[in-house]
Amino acid sequence: MLPIILRNGQPIITPTPWTGLAVTAAGLLLALWQGPYGRGAGMLCCGLAAAGWLVAERPDILISRDAPLVGVMTDNGRAISKARGDQFTADIWAENDGRPVARYAAHALWQTKSPKVIHIWSKKQTGTIVTCTSDQIVVSAVDITLDGPCLWITQDDTNARGAAEIYRDGVGNLNIIWAEDTEPKYTWVLKNSRRARSDG
């Protein structure tokens, strides 16, 4: 079984591109203000926004609620597990990554990457026996039988705990953060908004 750790025991809130845009806009407005502190405050806001864009850490792996879609970050953008379906979620993931990738290209990345994450989503695969190794993750949206020591995330897990984001550290440990276990809620699972359905 893959080791699971919490990063410093606390969840990490990841700024989104919208956050950076909002702070940048505020900075520009302040910079235009001719008061004694306007220009300095504006420059500070713009600097903070730029820093947020540069250091914002996006999850290595994203799993949507009910597990119909998985996204894995690669050097060329986020690989998406399915060629079609759940487009709203895929779009929000790309938007929040700040690296939009066309859906066909994102799925092509999934097909060519190292198979460290296995996503079983088709009802046709119900009852399948899936063999895995200790360095893999299996995400299943249907009932399967698992044979192997890998980490297994099921639809029941995401039903109960919401969407998940996963970070890897330098030695392969995993930090799994569930939407329903975080307080305040993550920016990628905003309550009382249409983005709450995106899980991204």
ZAMARMAR-641406 format. One record per atom (N, C-alpha, C, O): x, y, z; atom name. Coordinates in steps of 0.2 Angstrom, whole numbers, plus 2048, in hexadecimal, padded with zeros to 3 digits. Layout:
% ZAMARMAR-641406
px; py; pz; atom
X; Y; Z; CA
...
This chain:
% ZAMARMAR-641406
px; py; pz; atom
804; 7FA; 800; N
800; 800; 800; CA
804; 806; 800; C
809; 807; 804; O
803; 80B; 7FC; N
806; 811; 7FC; CA
806; 815; 802; C
800; 815; 805; O
80B; 818; 805; N
80B; 81C; 80B; CA
807; 822; 80A; C
807; 825; 804; O
803; 824; 80F; N
7FE; 82A; 80E; CA
800; 82F; 814; C
800; 82D; 819; O
802; 835; 812; N
804; 83A; 817; CA
800; 840; 816; C
7FD; 842; 811; O
7FF; 844; 81B; N
7FC; 84B; 81B; CA
802; 850; 81B; C
807; 84F; 81F; O
802; 855; 817; N
807; 859; 817; CA
807; 85E; 81D; C
803; 862; 81D; O
80C; 85D; 821; N
80C; 861; 828; CA
805; 860; 82B; C
804; 864; 830; O
801; 85B; 82A; N
7FB; 85A; 82D; CA
7F6; 85F; 82C; C
7F0; 85F; 82F; O
7F7; 863; 826; N
7F2; 868; 825; CA
7F1; 868; 81D; C
7F5; 867; 819; O
7EB; 869; 81B; N
7E9; 86A; 814; CA
7EC; 870; 811; C
7ED; 875; 815; O
7EE; 870; 80B; N
7F1; 876; 807; CA
7EC; 879; 803; C
7E9; 876; 7FE; O
7EA; 87F; 804; N
7E5; 882; 7FF; CA
7E9; 885; 7F9; C
7EE; 889; 7FA; O
7E7; 883; 7F4; N
7EA; 885; 7ED; CA
7E7; 88B; 7EA; C
7E1; 88B; 7E8; O
7EA; 890; 7E9; N
7E7; 896; 7E5; CA
7E5; 894; 7DE; C
7E9; 890; 7DB; O
7E0; 897; 7DC; N
7DE; 895; 7D5; CA
7E0; 89B; 7D0; C
7E1; 8A1; 7D3; O
7DF; 89A; 7CA; N
7E1; 8A0; 7C5; CA
7DC; 8A6; 7C7; C
7DE; 8AC; 7C6; O
7D6; 8A4; 7C9; N
7D1; 8AA; 7CA; CA
7D3; 8AE; 7D0; C
7D2; 8B4; 7D0; O
7D6; 8AB; 7D5; N
7D9; 8AF; 7DB; CA
7DE; 8B3; 7D8; C
7DE; 8B9; 7DA; O
7E3; 8B1; 7D4; N
7E8; 8B5; 7D2; CA
7E5; 8BB; 7CE; C
7E8; 8C1; 7CE; O
7E0; 8BA; 7C9; N
7DD; 8BF; 7C5; CA
7DA; 8C4; 7CA; C
7DB; 8CA; 7C8; O
7D7; 8C2; 7CF; N
7D3; 8C7; 7D3; CA
7D8; 8CB; 7D7; C
7D7; 8D1; 7D7; O
7DD; 8C8; 7DA; N
7E2; 8CC; 7DD; CA
7E6; 8D1; 7D8; C
7E8; 8D7; 7DA; O
7E7; 8CF; 7D2; N
7EB; 8D3; 7CD; CA
7E6; 8D9; 7CC; C
7E9; 8DF; 7CB; O
7E0; 8D8; 7CB; N
7DB; 8DD; 7C9; CA
7DB; 8E2; 7CF; C
7DB; 8E8; 7CE; O
7DB; 8E0; 7D5; N
7DB; 8E4; 7DB; CA
7E1; 8E9; 7DB; C
7E1; 8EF; 7DC; O
7E7; 8E5; 7D9; N
7ED; 8E9; 7D9; CA
7ED; 8EE; 7D4; C
7F0; 8F4; 7D5; O
7EB; 8ED; 7CE; N
7EB; 8F2; 7C9; CA
7E6; 8F8; 7CB; C
7E8; 8FE; 7C9; O
7E0; 8F7; 7CE; N
7DC; 8FC; 7D0; CA
7DF; 900; 7D5; C
7DF; 906; 7D5; O
7E3; 8FD; 7DA; N
7E6; 901; 7DF; CA
7EC; 905; 7DC; C
7ED; 90B; 7DE; O
7EF; 902; 7D7; N
7F5; 906; 7D4; CA
7F3; 90C; 7D0; C
7F6; 911; 7D0; O
7EC; 90C; 7CE; N
7EA; 912; 7CA; CA
7E7; 917; 7CF; C
7E7; 91D; 7CD; O
7E6; 915; 7D6; N
7E4; 91A; 7DB; CA
7EA; 91F; 7DC; C
7F0; 91D; 7DD; O
7E8; 925; 7DC; N
7EE; 92A; 7DD; CA
7EF; 92C; 7E4; C
7F3; 931; 7E6; O
7EC; 928; 7E9; N
7ED; 92A; 7F0; CA
7F4; 928; 7F2; C
7F8; 925; 7EE; O
7F6; 92A; 7F8; N
7FD; 929; 7FA; CA
800; 922; 7FA; C
806; 920; 7FA; O
7FB; 91D; 7FB; N
7FD; 916; 7FC; CA
7FB; 912; 7F6; C
7FC; 90C; 7F6; O
7F7; 915; 7F1; N
7F4; 911; 7EC; CA
7F9; 90D; 7E8; C
7F8; 907; 7E7; O
7FE; 910; 7E5; N
803; 90D; 7E1; CA
806; 907; 7E4; C
807; 902; 7E2; O
809; 909; 7EB; N
80C; 904; 7EE; CA
808; 8FD; 7F0; C
80A; 8F8; 7EF; O
802; 8FF; 7F2; N
7FD; 8F9; 7F3; CA
7FC; 8F5; 7ED; C
7FB; 8EF; 7ED; O
7FB; 8F9; 7E7; N
7F9; 8F5; 7E1; CA
7FF; 8F1; 7DF; C
7FE; 8EB; 7DD; O
805; 8F4; 7E0; N
80B; 8F0; 7DE; CA
80C; 8E9; 7E2; C
80E; 8E4; 7E0; O
80A; 8EA; 7E9; N
80A; 8E5; 7ED; CA
805; 8DF; 7EB; C
807; 8D9; 7EB; O
7FF; 8E1; 7EA; N
7FA; 8DC; 7E7; CA
7FC; 8D9; 7E1; C
7FB; 8D3; 7E1; O
7FF; 8DC; 7DC; N
801; 8D9; 7D6; CA
807; 8D4; 7D8; C
807; 8CF; 7D5; O
80B; 8D6; 7DC; N
810; 8D2; 7DE; CA
80E; 8CB; 7E1; C
810; 8C6; 7E0; O
809; 8CC; 7E6; N
806; 8C6; 7E9; CA
803; 8C2; 7E4; C
803; 8BC; 7E5; O
7FF; 8C5; 7DF; N
7FC; 8C1; 7DA; CA
801; 8BD; 7D6; C
800; 8B7; 7D5; O
806; 8C0; 7D4; N
80B; 8BD; 7D0; CA
80E; 8B7; 7D4; C
80F; 8B2; 7D1; O
810; 8B8; 7DB; N
812; 8B3; 7DF; CA
80E; 8AD; 7DF; C
810; 8A7; 7DF; O
807; 8AF; 7E0; N
802; 8A9; 7E0; CA
802; 8A5; 7DA; C
801; 89F; 7DA; O
803; 8A8; 7D4; N
803; 8A4; 7CE; CA
809; 8A0; 7CE; C
809; 89B; 7CB; O
80F; 8A3; 7D0; N
815; 89F; 7D0; CA
815; 899; 7D5; C
818; 894; 7D3; O
813; 89A; 7DB; N
814; 894; 7E0; CA
80E; 890; 7E1; C
80E; 88B; 7E4; O
808; 892; 7DE; N
802; 88E; 7DF; CA
803; 886; 7DD; C
806; 885; 7D7; O
802; 882; 7E1; N
803; 87B; 7E0; CA
7FD; 877; 7DE; C
7F8; 877; 7E2; O
7FD; 874; 7D9; N
7F7; 871; 7D7; CA
7F8; 869; 7D8; C
7FD; 867; 7D8; O
7F2; 866; 7D9; N
7F3; 85F; 7DB; CA
7F6; 85A; 7D5; C
7F5; 85C; 7D0; O
7FA; 855; 7D7; N
7FC; 851; 7D3; CA
7F7; 84D; 7CF; C
7F7; 84B; 7CA; O
7F2; 84B; 7D4; N
7EC; 847; 7D1; CA
7E5; 84A; 7D4; C
7E5; 84C; 7DA; O
7E0; 84A; 7D0; N
7DA; 84D; 7D1; CA
7D5; 847; 7D0; C
7D5; 844; 7CB; O
7D0; 846; 7D5; N
7CB; 841; 7D4; CA
7C4; 844; 7D5; C
7C3; 847; 7DA; O
7C0; 844; 7D0; N
7B9; 848; 7D1; CA
7B5; 844; 7D6; C
7B6; 83E; 7D7; O
7B0; 847; 7D8; N
7AB; 844; 7DC; CA
7A7; 83E; 7D8; C
7A6; 83F; 7D3; O
7A6; 838; 7DC; N
7A4; 832; 7D9; CA
7A8; 82F; 7D4; C
7A7; 82A; 7D1; O
7AE; 832; 7D3; N
7B4; 82E; 7D0; CA
7B3; 82D; 7C8; C
7B6; 829; 7C5; O
7AF; 832; 7C4; N
7AE; 830; 7BD; CA
7B4; 833; 7B9; C
7B5; 832; 7B3; O
7B9; 837; 7BC; N
7BE; 83A; 7B9; CA
7C4; 83B; 7BD; C
7C4; 83D; 7C3; O
7CA; 83A; 7BA; N
7D0; 83B; 7BE; CA
7D5; 83F; 7BA; C
7D5; 83E; 7B3; O
7D9; 843; 7BD; N
7DE; 847; 7B9; CA
7E4; 847; 7BD; C
7E5; 847; 7C3; O
7EA; 846; 7B9; N
7F0; 845; 7BB; CA
7F5; 84A; 7B8; C
7F5; 84B; 7B2; O
7F8; 84E; 7BC; N
7FD; 853; 7BA; CA
803; 850; 7B6; C
806; 84C; 7B9; O
805; 853; 7B0; N
80B; 851; 7AD; CA
80F; 857; 7AB; C
80C; 85C; 7AC; O
815; 856; 7A8; N
819; 85C; 7A6; CA
815; 85F; 7A1; C
817; 865; 79F; O
811; 85C; 79D; N
80D; 860; 797; CA
806; 862; 799; C
802; 863; 794; O
804; 862; 79F; N
7FD; 863; 7A1; CA
7FA; 85D; 7A4; C
7FD; 858; 7A5; O
7F4; 85E; 7A6; N
7F0; 859; 7AA; CA
7ED; 854; 7A5; C
7E9; 855; 7A1; O
7EF; 84E; 7A6; N
7EC; 848; 7A2; CA
7E6; 846; 7A5; C
7E5; 846; 7AB; O
7E1; 845; 7A1; N
7DA; 844; 7A3; CA
7D8; 83C; 7A1; C
7DA; 83A; 79B; O
7D5; 839; 7A5; N
7D4; 832; 7A5; CA
7CF; 830; 79F; C
7CF; 82A; 79D; O
7CA; 834; 79D; N
7C5; 833; 799; CA
7C5; 838; 793; C
7C7; 83D; 794; O
7C4; 835; 78D; N
7C3; 839; 787; CA
7BD; 83E; 787; C
7BD; 843; 784; O
7B8; 83B; 78A; N
7B1; 83F; 78A; CA
7AE; 83F; 791; C
7B0; 83A; 795; O
7A9; 843; 792; N
7A5; 843; 798; CA
7A9; 847; 79D; C
7AF; 848; 79D; O
7A4; 84A; 7A2; N
7A7; 84E; 7A7; CA
7AB; 854; 7A5; C
7B0; 856; 7A8; O
7A9; 857; 79F; N
7AD; 85D; 79C; CA
7AD; 863; 7A1; C
7B2; 866; 7A1; O
7A8; 864; 7A5; N
7A8; 86A; 7A9; CA
7AE; 869; 7AE; C
7B1; 86E; 7B0; O
7AE; 863; 7B1; N
7B4; 862; 7B6; CA
7BA; 862; 7B3; C
7BF; 865; 7B6; O
7BB; 85F; 7AD; N
7C2; 860; 7A9; CA
7C4; 867; 7A8; C
7C9; 869; 7A8; O
7BF; 86B; 7A6; N
7C0; 872; 7A4; CA
7C2; 876; 7AB; C
7C7; 87A; 7AA; O
7BF; 875; 7B0; N
7C1; 878; 7B6; CA
7C8; 876; 7B9; C
7CB; 87A; 7BB; O
7C9; 870; 7B8; N
7D0; 86D; 7BA; CA
7D5; 871; 7B6; C
7DA; 874; 7B8; O
7D4; 871; 7AF; N
7D9; 875; 7AB; CA
7D9; 87C; 7AD; C
7DF; 87F; 7AD; O
7D4; 87F; 7AE; N
7D4; 886; 7B0; CA
7D7; 888; 7B6; C
7DB; 88C; 7B7; O
7D6; 883; 7BB; N
7DA; 884; 7C2; CA
7E1; 883; 7C1; C
7E5; 885; 7C5; O
7E3; 87E; 7BD; N
7EA; 87D; 7BC; CA
7EE; 882; 7B8; C
7F4; 883; 7B9; O
7EA; 887; 7B5; N
7ED; 88C; 7B1; CA
7F1; 88A; 7AB; C
7F5; 88D; 7A8; O
7EF; 884; 7A9; N
7F3; 881; 7A3; CA
7ED; 87D; 79F; C
7ED; 877; 79F; O
7E9; 881; 79B; N
7E4; 87E; 798; CA
7E7; 879; 792; C
7EB; 87A; 78F; O
7E4; 873; 792; N
7E6; 86E; 78D; CA
7DF; 86B; 78A; C
7DA; 86A; 78E; O
7DF; 86B; 783; N
7D9; 868; 780; CA
7D8; 861; 782; C
7DC; 85D; 784; O
7D1; 860; 782; N
7CF; 859; 785; CA
7D2; 853; 782; C
7D5; 84F; 785; O
7D3; 853; 77B; N
7D6; 84E; 778; CA
7DD; 84D; 779; C
7E0; 848; 77A; O
7E1; 853; 77A; N
7E8; 853; 77C; CA
7E9; 850; 783; C
7ED; 84D; 785; O
7E4; 852; 788; N
7E4; 850; 78F; CA
7E3; 849; 78F; C
7E7; 845; 793; O
7DF; 846; 78B; N
7DE; 83F; 78B; CA
7E4; 83B; 788; C
7E5; 836; 78A; O
7E7; 83E; 783; N
7EC; 83B; 780; CA
7F2; 83A; 785; C
7F6; 836; 785; O
7F3; 840; 789; N
7F8; 83F; 78E; CA
7F7; 839; 793; C
7FC; 836; 795; O
7F0; 838; 795; N
7EF; 833; 799; CA
7F1; 82C; 796; C
7F3; 828; 799; O
7F0; 82B; 790; N
7F1; 825; 78C; CA
7F8; 824; 78B; C
7FB; 81E; 78B; O
7FD; 829; 78B; N
804; 828; 78A; CA
808; 828; 791; C
80E; 827; 790; O
805; 82B; 796; N
809; 82B; 79C; CA
80A; 824; 7A0; C
807; 81F; 79E; O
80F; 824; 7A4; N
810; 81E; 7A8; CA
80A; 81C; 7AC; C
807; 821; 7AF; O
808; 816; 7AC; N
801; 814; 7AF; CA
801; 814; 7B7; C
800; 80E; 7B9; O
803; 819; 7BA; N
803; 819; 7C1; CA
7FC; 81A; 7C4; C
7FB; 818; 7CA; O
7F7; 81D; 7C0; N
7F1; 81D; 7C3; CA
7EC; 81A; 7BE; C
7EC; 81B; 7B8; O
7E8; 815; 7C0; N
7E3; 811; 7BC; CA
7DC; 813; 7BE; C
7DA; 814; 7C4; O
7D9; 815; 7B9; N
7D2; 818; 7BA; CA
7CD; 813; 7B7; C
7CD; 812; 7B1; O
7C9; 810; 7BB; N
7C3; 80B; 7B8; CA
7BD; 80F; 7B9; C
7BA; 810; 7BF; O
7BA; 810; 7B3; N
7B4; 815; 7B4; CA
7AE; 812; 7B0; C
7A8; 813; 7B1; O
7AF; 80D; 7AB; N
7AA; 80B; 7A7; CA
7A6; 806; 7AA; C
7A8; 801; 7AD; O
79F; 806; 7A9; N
79B; 801; 7AC; CA
79C; 7FA; 7A9; C
79B; 7F5; 7AC; O
79F; 7FA; 7A3; N
7A1; 7F4; 7A0; CA
7A7; 7F0; 7A4; C
7A8; 7EA; 7A3; O
7AA; 7F4; 7A8; N
7B0; 7F1; 7AC; CA
7AE; 7EF; 7B3; C
7B2; 7EC; 7B7; O
7A7; 7EF; 7B4; N
7A5; 7ED; 7BB; CA
7A6; 7E5; 7BC; C
7A5; 7E1; 7B7; O
7A9; 7E4; 7C2; N
7AB; 7DD; 7C3; CA
7B2; 7DB; 7C1; C
7B4; 7D6; 7C2; O
7B6; 7E0; 7BD; N
7BC; 7DE; 7BB; CA
7C1; 7DD; 7C1; C
7C1; 7E0; 7C6; O
7C6; 7D9; 7C0; N
7CB; 7D8; 7C4; CA
7D1; 7DC; 7C2; C
7D4; 7DB; 7BC; O
7D3; 7E1; 7C6; N
7D8; 7E6; 7C4; CA
7DF; 7E4; 7C8; C
7DE; 7E4; 7CF; O
7E4; 7E3; 7C5; N
7EB; 7E1; 7C8; CA
7EF; 7E7; 7C9; C
7EF; 7EB; 7C4; O
7F2; 7E9; 7CE; N
7F6; 7EF; 7CF; CA
7FC; 7ED; 7D3; C
7FC; 7E8; 7D7; O
800; 7F2; 7D3; N
807; 7F2; 7D7; CA
807; 7F7; 7DC; C
802; 7FC; 7DC; O
80B; 7F7; 7E1; N
80B; 7FB; 7E7; CA
80D; 803; 7E5; C
80B; 807; 7E9; O
80F; 804; 7DF; N
810; 80B; 7DD; CA
80B; 80E; 7D9; C
80C; 813; 7D6; O
805; 80B; 7D8; N
800; 80D; 7D4; CA
7FA; 80F; 7D9; C
7F9; 80D; 7DF; O
7F5; 813; 7D6; N
7EF; 815; 7D9; CA
7E9; 812; 7D4; C
7E9; 814; 7CE; O
7E4; 80F; 7D7; N
7DE; 80D; 7D3; CA
7D8; 811; 7D5; C
7D7; 812; 7DB; O
7D5; 815; 7D1; N
7CF; 818; 7D2; CA
7C9; 815; 7CE; C
7CA; 814; 7C8; O
7C4; 813; 7D2; N
7BF; 80F; 7CF; CA
7B8; 812; 7D0; C
7B6; 814; 7D6; O
7B4; 813; 7CA; N
7AE; 816; 7CB; CA
7A8; 811; 7CA; C
7A2; 812; 7CB; O
7AB; 80A; 7CA; N
7A6; 805; 7C9; CA
7A9; 7FF; 7CE; C
7AF; 800; 7D0; O
7A5; 7FA; 7CF; N
7A7; 7F5; 7D4; CA
7AC; 7F0; 7D0; C
7AB; 7EE; 7CB; O
7B2; 7EF; 7D3; N
7B7; 7EB; 7D0; CA
7BA; 7E7; 7D6; C
7B9; 7E8; 7DC; O
7BF; 7E2; 7D4; N
7C2; 7DE; 7D9; CA
7CA; 7E0; 7D8; C
7CC; 7E0; 7D2; O
7CD; 7E2; 7DD; N
7D4; 7E4; 7DD; CA
7D9; 7DF; 7DF; C
7D8; 7DC; 7E4; O
7DE; 7DE; 7DB; N
7E3; 7D9; 7DD; CA
7EA; 7DD; 7DD; C
7ED; 7DE; 7D8; O
7EC; 7DE; 7E3; N
7F3; 7E2; 7E3; CA
7F3; 7E7; 7E9; C
7EE; 7E8; 7EC; O
7F9; 7E9; 7EB; N
7FA; 7ED; 7F1; CA
7F9; 7F5; 7F0; C
7FC; 7F9; 7F4; O
7F6; 7F7; 7EA; N
7F6; 7FE; 7E9; CA
7F1; 802; 7ED; C
7EC; 7FF; 7F0; O
7F1; 808; 7EC; N
7EC; 80D; 7EF; CA
7E5; 80C; 7EB; C
7E6; 80D; 7E5; O
7E0; 80B; 7EE; N
7D9; 80A; 7EA; CA
7D4; 80F; 7ED; C
7D3; 80F; 7F3; O
7D2; 814; 7E8; N
7CD; 819; 7EA; CA
7C7; 817; 7E6; C
7C7; 816; 7E0; O
7C1; 816; 7EA; N
7BB; 813; 7E7; CA
7B6; 819; 7E6; C
7B7; 81E; 7E9; O
7B1; 818; 7E2; N
7AB; 81C; 7E2; CA
7A8; 81E; 7E9; C
7A6; 823; 7EA; O
7A8; 818; 7ED; N
7A5; 819; 7F4; CA
7A9; 81E; 7F7; C
7A6; 822; 7FB; O
7B0; 81E; 7F7; N
7B4; 823; 7FA; CA
7B2; 82A; 7F8; C
7B2; 82F; 7FC; O
7B2; 82B; 7F1; N
7B0; 832; 7EF; CA
7A9; 834; 7F0; C
7A8; 83A; 7F1; O
7A5; 82F; 7F1; N
79E; 831; 7F3; CA
79D; 833; 7FA; C
79A; 838; 7FB; O
7A1; 830; 7FE; N
7A1; 832; 805; CA
7A5; 838; 807; C
7A3; 83C; 80B; O
7AB; 839; 803; N
7B0; 83E; 805; CA
7B1; 844; 800; C
7B5; 848; 801; O
7AD; 843; 7FA; N
7AE; 848; 7F5; CA
7B4; 847; 7F1; C
7B7; 842; 7F1; O
7B5; 84C; 7ED; N
7BB; 84C; 7E8; CA
7C1; 84B; 7EC; C
7C1; 84D; 7F2; O
7C7; 849; 7E9; N
7CD; 849; 7EC; CA
7D3; 84C; 7E8; C
7D2; 84C; 7E2; O
7D7; 84F; 7EB; N
7DD; 851; 7E8; CA
7E3; 84D; 7EB; C
7E3; 84C; 7F2; O
7E8; 84B; 7E8; N
7EE; 847; 7EA; CA
7F4; 84B; 7E8; C
7F5; 84D; 7E2; O
7F9; 84B; 7ED; N
7FF; 84E; 7EC; CA
805; 848; 7ED; C
804; 844; 7F2; O
80A; 848; 7E9; N
80F; 843; 7EA; CA
815; 847; 7ED; C
817; 84D; 7EA; O
819; 844; 7F1; N
81F; 848; 7F3; CA
825; 845; 7F0; C
824; 840; 7EB; O
82B; 847; 7F1; N
831; 845; 7ED; CA
832; 83D; 7EE; C
836; 83B; 7EA; O
830; 83A; 7F3; N
831; 833; 7F4; CA
82B; 82E; 7F3; C
82C; 828; 7F4; O
826; 831; 7F0; N
820; 82D; 7EE; CA
81B; 82D; 7F3; C
816; 829; 7F2; O
81C; 830; 7F9; N
816; 830; 7FE; CA
810; 834; 7FB; C
811; 839; 7F7; O
80A; 833; 7FD; N
804; 836; 7FB; CA
801; 83A; 800; C
800; 838; 806; O
7FF; 840; 7FE; N
7FB; 844; 802; CA
7F4; 845; 7FF; C
7F3; 848; 7FA; O
7EF; 841; 802; N
7E8; 841; 7FF; CA
7E4; 846; 803; C
7E3; 845; 809; O
7E0; 84A; 800; N
7DC; 84F; 803; CA
7D5; 84F; 800; C
7D4; 84F; 7FA; O
7D0; 84D; 804; N
7C9; 84C; 802; CA
7C5; 853; 803; C
7C6; 856; 808; O
7C1; 854; 7FF; N
7BD; 85A; 7FF; CA
7B9; 85B; 805; C
7B9; 860; 808; O
7B6; 856; 807; N
7B1; 856; 80D; CA
7B5; 856; 814; C
7B2; 857; 819; O
7BC; 855; 814; N
7C0; 855; 81A; CA
7C3; 85C; 81B; C
7C7; 85C; 820; O
7C3; 860; 817; N
7C7; 867; 817; CA
7C2; 86C; 81A; C
7BC; 86D; 818; O
7C5; 870; 81E; N
7C2; 876; 821; CA
7C7; 87C; 821; C
7CB; 87B; 825; O
7C6; 881; 81E; N
7C1; 883; 819; CA
7C1; 87F; 813; C
7C6; 87C; 811; O
7BC; 87E; 80F; N
7BB; 87A; 809; CA
7C0; 87D; 804; C
7C2; 883; 804; O
7C3; 878; 800; N
7C8; 87A; 7FB; CA
7C5; 87E; 7F6; C
7BF; 87E; 7F5; O
7C9; 882; 7F3; N
7C7; 887; 7ED; CA
7C4; 883; 7E8; C
7C0; 885; 7E4; O
7C6; 87D; 7E7; N
7C4; 878; 7E1; CA
7BE; 875; 7E3; C
7BB; 871; 7DF; O
7BB; 876; 7E9; N
7B4; 873; 7EA; CA
7B0; 878; 7EE; C
7AF; 877; 7F4; O
7AF; 87E; 7EB; N
7AB; 883; 7EE; CA
7A4; 881; 7EF; C
7A0; 87F; 7EB; O
7A1; 882; 7F5; N
79B; 881; 7F7; CA
796; 886; 7F4; C
798; 88C; 7F3; O
790; 885; 7F3; N
78B; 889; 7F1; CA
78C; 88D; 7EB; C
78B; 893; 7EA; O
790; 88A; 7E6; N
791; 88D; 7E0; CA
791; 887; 7DA; C
791; 881; 7DC; O
791; 889; 7D4; N
791; 884; 7CF; CA
797; 881; 7CE; C
797; 87B; 7CC; O
79D; 884; 7D1; N
7A3; 880; 7D1; CA
7A3; 87A; 7D6; C
7A8; 876; 7D6; O
79E; 87A; 7DA; N
79E; 874; 7DF; CA
79D; 86E; 7DB; C
79F; 869; 7DE; O
79A; 86E; 7D5; N
799; 868; 7D1; CA
7A0; 866; 7CE; C
7A0; 861; 7CB; O
7A5; 86B; 7CD; N
7AB; 869; 7C9; CA
7B0; 865; 7CC; C
7B3; 861; 7C9; O
7B0; 865; 7D3; N
7B5; 861; 7D7; CA
7BC; 862; 7D4; C
7C0; 85E; 7D4; O
7BD; 868; 7D2; N
7C4; 869; 7CF; CA
7C7; 870; 7D1; C
7CD; 871; 7D0; O
